[in-house]
Amino acid sequence: MNRFPVVFDLPHSGTTIIAEMADALLPTAVLANTDWFLRELYDFLPGLGFTVLENSLNRYLINPNRDPNEGLTGDYYHLVYAKNTFGHALYQTPPASWKIN
């Protein structure tokens, strides 16, 4: 099958939440910006010969659209959201203090 010179990027397609993230989330946390069904919506693209880049991790754990050199606001721990887009805190413990094995 021929490949077309078009790449589709689904940076917010990730729904995986690692244990450290699940343990640190507040009981009231709402993952409002998770695109839960983005992968299923575009699952036909590879069959048409297009290249698709997908992120596996939930965007609240890591947002691949953020420039790591960009000036950061109080809503982010570097590339990690501290609050959702409604301004609600997500974590009991800041991700910077996590120990991920």
C-alpha positions as CSV (number, residue, x, y, z in Angstrom):
1,M,0.0,0.0,0.0
2,N,1.3,3.5,-0.8
3,R,1.9,6.0,1.9
4,F,0.8,9.5,1.4
5,P,3.0,12.5,2.5
6,V,0.4,13.4,5.1
7,V,0.8,12.8,8.8
8,F,-2.1,13.1,11.2
9,D,-1.2,14.0,14.8
10,L,-3.6,13.0,17.6
11,P,-1.7,14.5,20.5
12,H,-4.6,14.4,22.9
13,S,-5.7,10.9,22.1
14,G,-4.1,9.3,25.1
15,T,-6.4,7.9,27.8
16,T,-3.8,6.0,29.9
17,I,-3.6,7.1,33.4
18,I,-0.6,5.7,35.3
19,A,-0.8,4.6,38.9
20,E,1.1,7.5,40.2
21,M,-1.3,9.9,38.5
22,A,-4.4,8.0,39.7
23,D,-3.1,8.0,43.3
24,A,-2.3,11.8,43.2
25,L,-5.6,12.9,41.6
26,L,-8.1,14.7,43.9
27,P,-11.3,12.7,44.4
28,T,-13.1,15.7,42.8
29,A,-10.8,15.9,39.8
30,V,-12.5,15.9,36.4
31,L,-10.4,15.1,33.3
32,A,-12.4,17.5,31.2
33,N,-10.0,17.8,28.3
34,T,-9.5,14.1,27.7
35,D,-10.5,13.2,24.2
36,W,-11.8,9.7,25.1
37,F,-12.8,8.6,21.7
38,L,-10.4,10.4,19.4
39,R,-8.6,7.2,18.5
40,E,-11.8,5.4,17.5
41,L,-13.0,8.5,15.6
42,Y,-10.0,8.4,13.3
43,D,-9.2,4.7,13.2
44,F,-9.9,4.6,9.5
45,L,-6.9,6.8,8.6
46,P,-4.2,4.0,8.6
47,G,-6.4,1.9,6.3
48,L,-6.3,4.8,3.8
49,G,-2.5,4.8,3.9
50,F,-2.0,7.8,6.2
51,T,0.5,8.0,9.0
52,V,-1.0,8.7,12.4
53,L,0.9,9.8,15.4
54,E,-0.9,9.1,18.7
55,N,-0.1,9.8,22.3
56,S,-0.9,7.0,24.7
57,L,-0.7,9.0,27.9
58,N,-3.5,11.2,29.1
59,R,-2.9,14.9,28.3
60,Y,-3.2,15.8,32.0
61,L,-0.1,13.6,32.7
62,I,1.8,15.1,29.8
63,N,0.7,17.5,27.1
64,P,2.8,17.0,24.0
65,N,1.6,20.2,22.5
66,R,3.3,22.3,25.2
67,D,6.7,23.9,24.3
68,P,9.0,22.9,27.2
69,N,10.8,26.3,26.7
70,E,7.6,28.4,26.8
71,G,6.9,30.6,29.7
72,L,4.7,28.7,32.1
73,T,1.5,29.8,33.9
74,G,0.3,28.7,37.3
75,D,-1.9,26.1,35.7
76,Y,1.0,23.8,34.7
77,Y,3.8,21.9,36.3
78,H,6.1,22.3,33.3
79,L,4.3,20.1,30.7
80,V,1.8,18.7,33.2
81,Y,-1.5,20.4,34.0
82,A,-2.1,21.5,37.6
83,K,-5.7,22.5,36.9
84,N,-8.2,21.5,34.3
85,T,-9.5,24.2,31.9
86,F,-12.3,25.0,34.3
87,G,-9.7,26.1,36.9
88,H,-10.3,23.1,39.2
89,A,-7.2,21.6,40.8
90,L,-6.3,18.1,39.7
91,Y,-3.8,16.8,42.2
92,Q,-3.4,16.4,45.9
93,T,0.4,16.2,45.5
94,P,2.3,18.1,42.8
95,P,3.6,15.8,40.0
96,A,7.1,17.2,40.6
97,S,7.2,15.2,43.9
98,W,6.2,11.8,42.2
99,K,8.7,9.0,42.2
100,I,8.0,7.0,39.0
101,N,9.7,3.7,38.6
